[in-house]
Every structure is written in structure tokens, then in C-alpha cells.
């Protein structure tokens, strides 16, 4: 098997469940992917330490196969200066239509990463993946000392070089087509919008020997083969798993994904204050004309959370963050294990044609 990172873990197939931060990531989804021979990564960045500890225990109760935990290892500002008035006014009308209390000025909560990392070090999942930045040298050393393999997110070859120099075991190359938040941390995000396969080739050429997991717009076995041919040892799929029954995505989100007949995704800061790819809806269109009103991350994220929660409960797709990658039109609402098997079979068929 030409997959050194995965082979060392005992993972059979070059299929990785990309971390789905927030509600979509569930122990059942992670365990199903890992149990089917892939590597499930749990998006844990919004969990409290207690929730994370319980989630890891639940994954272990569901599968004895390797899995990973993903956290935001950066992107949290120490101090934020912002004028919330325009955004509070804009959201006020939306809250009234949704029948929820008026929005309140958000406060900057402490960075949750240090306490979350302590849980990772304590519980020792086989893999720790991270995005939005890099853990400290001391944190990476502590992870290595506990036998936890590390997978850092890069959106440019320069970021991959930084991760390699820090001693990560592998890099997740997040291409421009990826759904959800951009993991860019060393350059402006506009300078890090490389297509997935181009990014993989560039990292493979400039950072030789570093195992690469490709991510961004990958939806079927042919896409997986293209990523492997470009120089990756595995493909990470996120959007492809969002419609699975094990996914915790809201029903309105799942319906919007399966109804998307074409790529109508946009990069937007509307929901969190940080660039992310989602299906276009009324809120992204309204905020595209009001960019100056958007608060910095994580204040915007905190401020829009009540709106998003209410919208999910009321079936309102126009005020929900419908995270999705560019391949969303090819999504399949299969059980996660069946989707992994389908990907493996498609990969084998694509390889046979390529020979």
C-alpha cells in the first residue's frame, strides 16, 4: 500500500472523512467511515472539553478502528475592535421575522483551543488534525510524545512548508473548491485559492516526502483517483458525507444539498466573519452588499448563531449556513459505510480504465 500515513494507522482505503465542524460531525458518522476502512475525522472546534471527552468515548464505543479529532489551532484574536451597530440593525429584522429575541452585542470569549487540546492529550485519539493555524512547538511535541499522529491544514505550498518544518506527520491540502471555512493562516485568503489538484501537485513538488491528503470538491472515486495521481496519498471528502443519515446536518441543510442541481456555491464571510464556501442564499446575497457591516471572526459567528439555530429549526434555508463544496450537485444520500464502499469500488473501476 502506497499510503504511508494511513498504512501506519492501519487504515485500509485512501478515503478520509473531512472534519465537519459544528452539528454535522457526529460520533456515528466518524465511526461509520472508520469502520468501513476509511479514516473518520471529527470536527470538534465548537465543543466544550466535556462534550469533546464524551464524543471521543462514544466514537470508541462504536468502533475499534482509527479516527481523528480536528480543532481550530489559530484564528482566534486576542483583542477585537468592531462596531456592531449596523449588523445588529440588519439582524434585528431577521430575528423579528424568525420570532426570536433581538440580537445582542457579542463578547469575545476566550480561545477554547488550550482546554480542548488538553482533552486530546488526555484521551489520545490516533490522529489530531488542525486548521486555521499551527499549534505551538510545545503542543506538537506533547502530541508526538503521546503517539498521536498530526495532520495540519495548508492552503498554499508555503503553509505546507511551515507545517513540514514543524514536524507534522501529514498535510491536508485544502483546495479552493472545499466547502466550509478556509484554513488559510499565512497569507490573505485571496492568495490561497488554488484548485485542489494544482495545490497537491505544488506541495508534492516543493515539499517532497510529506504525505498529502487532498481536499476540496472531491465527490466520487474518479475524483479520488485524480487526487492520488496528482501526488496525494488519500482524499478527504466532506460535502460528500453531509447528506448521509449519520450526519448531524439539519434536514433543511440536507434538502438544500440534495436539491442543488449545479454549483451555486459562494465564498462568504456572512455567517462567521471568516471566508467559507456555502450554497448561496438570501443571507449571503444580502451580506455581499453589506461587507463592511460584517464583524470579525469569531464575533460574527457568535452573533449569527441564534439566527442559524432558529432557521434550522424552522426549515428556513435562507438564513442558515449551508456549507458545501463545489461538487455538491453530485452528492449522494447514502449511509456512510455504503458511501465509503461505493467510493472504493469507483476508485477501482477508475484505476482499471486508466491502466
Secondary structure, DSSP 8 states (H G I E B T S, - for coil): ---HHHHHHT--SSEEE---TTTT--HHHHHHHHHTTSEEEEE-TTS-HHHHHHHHHHHHHH-SS-EEEEEE-S---S------HHHHHHHHHHHHHHT------------SHHHHHHHHHHH--SEEEEESS---HHHHHHHHHTT-EEEEEESSHHHHHHHHHHT-SEEEEE-TT--EE----SS-GGGG---HHHHHHHHHHHSTT-EEEEESS--SHHHHHHHHHHT-SEEEESHHHHTSTT----HHHHHHHHH--S--EEEE-TTTSS-EEEE--HHHHHHHT-GGG---TTHHHHHHHHHHHHHHHHT-GGGS--B--TTGGG-----HHHHHHHHHHHHHHHHHHH-
